[in-house]
């Protein structure tokens, strides 16, 4: 068994504890055993699990794994501390707020011989899997992905990073991209912000990615992908899968810990993660003018 600690007990942290307490039967996730959680606030037991300090988690030999579920702005320091201590890390996306930091952390994980996994539940949803099947083999002419959502909570950072799930969709669907232009419009008094990134596929097909956040905006993804043979103007309505998306991610992470994931797959995943963070960096840079 691999002992695990969960750092940050918000929405994601709660789910991680829940899933370790009731893992998918006969899956690698059964090998994880939750030993405690870390919070900045003194808290009572959560789902029967006790609070421990960061120092204790870093030094305990029976804790080999950490789930970093804090706000985006503190991921980097927390990941580094766990990796330095020789622990495997699963971090909720985005891994870091710069590409450079993610490269350093990947290198550190490699030096220490541990796994650094970035969760990407957005790739595991039934609607995304169906969309990917629906467009397989079609040739993109142009497309857009427009996300709207409520105001970001403090500590969740720049739109290009907090919205990395949408960028990851585009990269997973259409391959590596480049950024030609990016703008950010902000109305601080209204807590409103909108980022528009103009992207190109490797065969020069334009894609537009918009992230728009403000009070009361519904959490919606609007897509419009024009292909040589058809147009996709809404997400497919796929039935929810019996295994939840965080559990699917935990099974993948635990599979990596058990050495069950082929090296080519690990390399491709790391390349995609770093590519998306590099694009986010570039979008941020261009949007500052
Ligand atoms: P949240 O605000 O509900 O939870 C964050 C928690 O971390 C809070 O309880 C906060 O007090 C705690 N925290 C922050 N810094 C800490 C520290 N130094 N030590 C201990 N605890 C600390 O946010 P969330 O929705 O759970 O998101 C957490 C992370 O998960 C983010 O990176 C987010 O991008 C990612 N994520 C969330 C979801 C989701 O469905 N909620 C999905 C995918 C990814």
Boltz pocket constraint, residues with backbone or C-beta under 6 A from the ligand:
constraints:
  - pocket:
      binder: B
      contacts: [[A, 7], [A, 8], [A, 9], [A, 10], [A, 11], [A, 12], [A, 13], [A, 38], [A, 39], [A, 40], [A, 68], [A, 69], [A, 70], [A, 71], [A, 72], [A, 74], [A, 92], [A, 93], [A, 94], [A, 121], [A, 153], [A, 162]]
      max_distance: 6.0
